[in-house]
Amino acid sequence: MTLSPAELARYHRHIALPEVGRAGQERLQRARVVVIGAGGLGSPAALYLAAAGVGTLGLVDCDRVELSNLQRQVLFDSAAVGRPKTEAARERLLALNPDITVAAHTLTLLAANVLEVLRDYDLVLDGTDRLTTRYVINDACVLLGKPLVSAAIHRFEGHALTYLPGQGPCYRCLFPAAEEGVVASCAEAGVLGVLPGVLGAIQATEAVKIITGIGVPLVGRLLTYDALELRFVELPVTRRADCAVCGEHPTITAPRDAGEVYDSAALARVRRLTAAALRGLLASERQRAGLVLVDVREPNEFATHHLQGARNIPLADLERRLAELAAAGSTPVFLCRSGRRSLAACALALRGGIEAPAHLEGGLLAWAADVDPLFEVAAG
C-alpha cells in the first residue's frame, strides 16, 4: 500500500518529521484502530486519528446524541441530536478524511461479543464511562494480545495508561476490582467540557506513537491530569504477579461481565424490539394484552417521563421481584434509558425462569428519537 499524490500532500507535515517519514505514514495507512465510546474521550481521539490517516477506524457505541453531549463531544453538532452516535460520527470523520475506512459498531459491548469486535483491530482505545465495561475491554485486550490505551475523566481530573502485551501492567493490575457507581457519572458529578479533549488527544498521541514505533509509550506509568491546577503527575505502576488476567496464574481466561449477568446463550434468547416495532405491538389491542412494560430505571428517572402503562422496578430490585412478573403470565418488555440496563434485566429474567423476555433496543432515547420527539428522557 503506497501513498497517492493527494495523500502525500495531506500528510506532508507528518512525512516531514524524520521520526515518522513516509514509512511511518504508510504504517498509519495500514493500521486498524478501534475507539470504544464515541463520547467525550472518543470524539477528539477519533478526529485526530482520522486526520492522521489511520486507514481503518472502528467506532463502538450504543447511544444516541443528546443535547447535553454537545458541551464536550466535539464529533457532533446540533443537527446530530437524536441520531445514533456511530452513524453521526462516521459521517463527520469521513467528511474530514474521505481516504480512510470508518466502521460503525452500534452495539452494547459485552463479554459475549467483545472478542469478536476487537479481534480484527491492531490497537484499542478505551473511552468508555463505565467501570464494568473497562474491565471487559482490558481483559479482552490481554487475552487477544492487543495494545490498549485507556483514559478516564471525572469532574476536573483525568488519567491515562497504555498497556502493551508482555511489557507492563494492565488496567486490572492498577485497579483489581471496583463497583459500578463508586465514581459518579458525568451526568451526576458534571465534567469540565475541555477536560476530555486533553485526555482524548493523549490517547490519540499514544496510538500514533505505537503504530509508527516512535517515542516512549505510557507503559508502567499512570499519567494524571488536574485541570484546575493545570498539573500533570506521572505515577510509576508495575505489573501484579497476582493479577487475575495478566498475572502468573490468571483466573480470568475469558471475558466476563460484572456479576456474570450475561452469557452468550442468554443474549441469543432475548427478543430485541426496535422503537417502531414496540409502537406497533402497543397499537394492537390483541398483542398489547400479552405484554407488560417494565421500566428498570431509578424512580427519579421514571418520574420524569415514562411510557403509559409501564411499571417501575429498578434493576437493583428486579431479581427479588421476578416472581411478580412470572405470576402475571405475560411477556415482560424491559425499558431503560439507552438499552444497557434493560438487556441486563432480560438476562436476570432468563435466569429466573422467564422464557421470552424482550427489551427496547436503544432504550427510551430511541423511542424519543424514532417515535415520540416530545418524550423527555431523564439524564442517566
N, C-alpha and C positions, 0 to 999 in steps of 0.2 A: 504494500500500500504506500503510495507516494503522494506528496502534496501537489495540488494543482497550482497554477499561477495565481489564481484568486486566493487560495489558502496561504500561499507564501506571502501575499500582501497582507492578508488578515492577521496572520500571526508573526508579522515581521519583528515586533518588539520582543517576542519570546525568542525567536531564532537569533536575534542579535545578541542574546545572552550566551556567552561561551559555555556556561554550565548547562544550558538547555540545548541550544542549537537546533539544527534541522532533525537530528536523530531523536532528540527529546520530544520535539513536536510530533514526530511520527509515532512515538510511543503513546502520546496522548491521543492521537487519532485512532490507535488500535485499542485503547483502553475501554473497559466496560465497568462503569461505576453505578452503584445504586444508592439513592438517597432515600432513607426511610423517614417519612414525616415531611410533608410539604408545608411546614408551618414557619415559625419564626426563625429557626435554625436552618431548615431545609431551603428556605427561599434564597438567602444570599449565597449559600453553598452551591445550590443548583445553578444560579445565574452565573457565578464565577466559573464553574466547571464547564458550562455551555460556552461561555465566552472564550475559555482557554482551549476549546477544541476537543474535549473528551468525546470520542467517537460515538459511544453508546451510553446514554444516561437513562437510568431507570428511576422512576418515582413511585413510592408506595405510600398511599394514604386512603382512608375510607371516608373522610369527612367532606363536607361542602363548605364553600367560602361563606363566612359570616361577616357582617359589618364590623364587628369588634376585632376581626383579624387584621384589618387594614392598617391599624396603628403600628404594626411591626412586620407583617408578612408581605414583603415588597414584591413578591411574584405576582400579586393580584391588584386589580383596580376595582372601582365601584361597580363596573359593569359585570364583574365576575361573581358578585354576591348571589348565592343560591346555587351556583354551579359546583359540580364535583371538583375538588382541588386538583386532582391529577389531570383532568381534561383542560382546565384553565391554565395550569402550569405548563402543560405540554405545548399549548399554543404560544404562550409567551416565550418559552425557550427556543422554539423553532423560529419565531419571529426574530429573535436575537441572533440565532445561528442556524440557518437552514441546511447547513452541511452535515449536521450531526443527526443521530437517530435518538428519539426520545420514546421510551416505553412506559406507558401508564399502567400501573398495577393498582386498580381501585378495589381494595380489599382490606379486611382486618387481618393484620399479621399475627399468626398464632403458631404454636408448636407444630400443629398439623400441616402447615403449609410453608413454614419459614425456610426449610431446606430447599424445597422446590423453587421458591422465589429467588433465593440468594445463589444457588448453585452455579448459574451461568455468568455471574459477575466476578470481576477481578478484585474489587475493593468495595467496602461497605461504609457508608456514613450514617450514623445514628443521630437523628434529630428529633426523636420522639419525646413526648412529655409524660410518659407513663413508666414507672419503675419496673413493673412486671414485664412490659414489652422490651425494655432494655436488657433484662436478663435473658429473654428468649433470643434476642439478636446476638448478644455476646456469646451465649452457649453455642448457637448455630455457627458463628464465625470460627470459634475454637475447633468445633467438630469438623468443619469443612476446610480448615486451614486458610481462612480468608483474612486479610488485613482489615481492621476495623478502626475507624476514627469516631470516637464518642464525644459528645458535648451535652451539657445540661445548663439550664438557666433558672434563676429564682430571684424575683424582685430586682435587685441591683447587682447580682453576682452570678458568675458562671464558672464552669471549669471544662477542661478538655483533656483527653487522653487518647493515645494511639496504641493499638495492640498489633504487633506483628508476630505471626506464629513462630514459636520457639525462641523469641528474642526478648520477652519481657512479660510483665503481669497483664492479666486480662481485667475487665471491669469487675468481675466477681472476686478477684484477688483483693481489690480495694474495698469492695462493699459486698461481703459474703452473702448477705440477705438483708432485705428491707421490706417493710409492709407498705402496700399502696395506701396513700392517704397520709403517711407520716409527714411528707412535704406537701404543702398546699399547692393546688394547681394555679396556673396563671390567672384563671377566672376568679379564684378565691383570693389570692395574695397580690395580684397585679404584677406587672413586669414593665420595666423601662423599655420603651419602644426600640431604642437603638441598641440595647444590650445583645439581642440575638444576632444582630448584624456583625458585631465584633467576633462572637464565638463561631458563627457560621462561616465567616471569612477565614478564621483559623482552621476550621475543618477543611475548607477547600484548599488552603495552602498546604496542609499536610497531605492531602490527596495528590496534588500536583507533584510534590516532592517525592512521594513514594513511587508514583508512576514513572517519573523521569530519572529517579535514582540520585537526586541531588540532596544536599543538606543532611541534617540530623533530625529524625522524627521524634515526636514526643513519646518515646518508648521508655518506660520506667520513670516517667516524670509526669506528675499531675500539675497542669498549668491552671491556676486560679486567677480570676479577674474580678476586681471590685471597682465598679463604675463610679461610685461616689467618691472614692479616694483616688481613682484613676491609677490603680496599682495592680501590677501582675506579680504573683508569687509562684515560685516553682517548688514543688514538694517531691522529693525522691520517693519512689514506691518500688517495691520488689515483689517478685512472684512468690506466691504462697505454696509451699510444698503440699499443704493440705487443702488446696483449692478444689472445690467439688467438680470442676470441669477441666482445668488445665494442670492440676496437681499431679503428684506422683502416683496416687491411687484414686483416680476420678470415680465419683459415684454418679455423675450425670453423663450418660452415654448416648442420650438422645434428647432433643429439646423437649421441654415440658412447661406448661403454663403454671402460673402460681396456683397452688392448691389442686393442680391436676384436674381442673374443672372440665377441660376439653379433651377429647381424643378424636382420632380420625373417623372412627365408626360413628360416634355421636354426631359429628358435623355432617356426615353423609345422610343422616336420618332427619335432619332439621328441614322443615319446609320454609323456604325463603320467599317472602312476598315483597314485591315492589309496592311503592305507594299507590300506583294506578291499580294494581291487582287487588290490594286491600280495599280500595274505594269500591271496586266492582263487587267484591264479596259483601261489603256492608250495604250496598244498594239493593241487593237481592234479599228479600224477606226470608226466603227459604234457606239460603246459605248463611245468612247472619244468625239465624236461630241456633246454629251449631257452633258458634264462636263465642269465646269470652275474651275480651280485651283486657290484658293485664299490663299496667304501666309500672315498670320496675324502677322508676326514678325515685329520688328522695321526695318526701312530702312537700317541701317548699317548691321544688320544680313542678310537681304535679299541680299545685295550687295556682301556678301562673297560668297554665292553659293545658287542657287535656282533651282527648277525643271523647265525644259523647258516649256514655255508657261504659267507659273504661273504669276498672277498679285499680286502686293503688296498693301494690305490695312491693315495697322496696327490695332490691336484690338481696340485701343483707338478711332480710326476714323470710325470703322465699322458701328456703329449704324446710323450715319448720312449719310452713303454711301450705305446703304442697297438697296436703290432704283435702284442703278446701276446694282446690281445683279438680282433684281426682273425683271428689264427690259430686261435682257439678255435671260430670259426664259429657262435657263439651270439649272442643279443641281450643286450648289456650293460644292466643296470639300475643306474644310479648312485645312490649314497646319500650323504647328509651329514647334518649336524645339523638345518638348517632348510630346505634346498632351494636355497640360493643357489649353493653350490659344485657341487652335482650338476647344476644347469642349465648352469653354465659347462662342466662336464665333457661334457655332451651336445653342446654346440657344438663343442668340441675334437674329439670323436669324429666328428662330421659332417665337419669339415674334413679329418680323417684318413681319410675314406673308409668309415666305418662307417655303414651306411644307416639303421638303425632303432634308435637309442639311446632309452632310456627313463630317467625319473628319478622318484623318490618325491616327490610334491608335499608340501610342508610338512616334508620330511625325517623323521629319526628322532624328532623331537619329536612329529610327527603319529602315527607308529607307537606311541609310548608313550601318547599320549592316546586313540587310537581302537582300538588292537588289544591292546597289552600294557602295562598300567599299571605292571608291575614292571620294565619295561625302563628301565635307567638311561642317561641321555644326558649325556655329559661336557660341562661348560661350554665354550662356544666363544668 
